[in-house]
């Protein structure tokens, strides 16, 4: 289950859940909106806090691509050529 769906179904705000996890509301919001992938430690914390309803594997999808993605600086420099 996606974290966004879990929070909606349980009627938990991002602010309240971020306090449970001990992370910033903005950071959690970026994870919920899939603009950021959580660290493995945070993903495990989310899985524990949701009693296993939001799996680590679901949260980490796409992370394997990250080391190969270009940084914004590299993308900018490529566009200038």
Secondary structure, DSSP 8 states (H G I E B T S, - for coil): --HHHHHHHHT--HHHHHHHHTS-HHHHHHHHTTSS---HHHHHHHHHHTTTSS-HHHHTTTGGGGGGS--HHHHHHHHT-
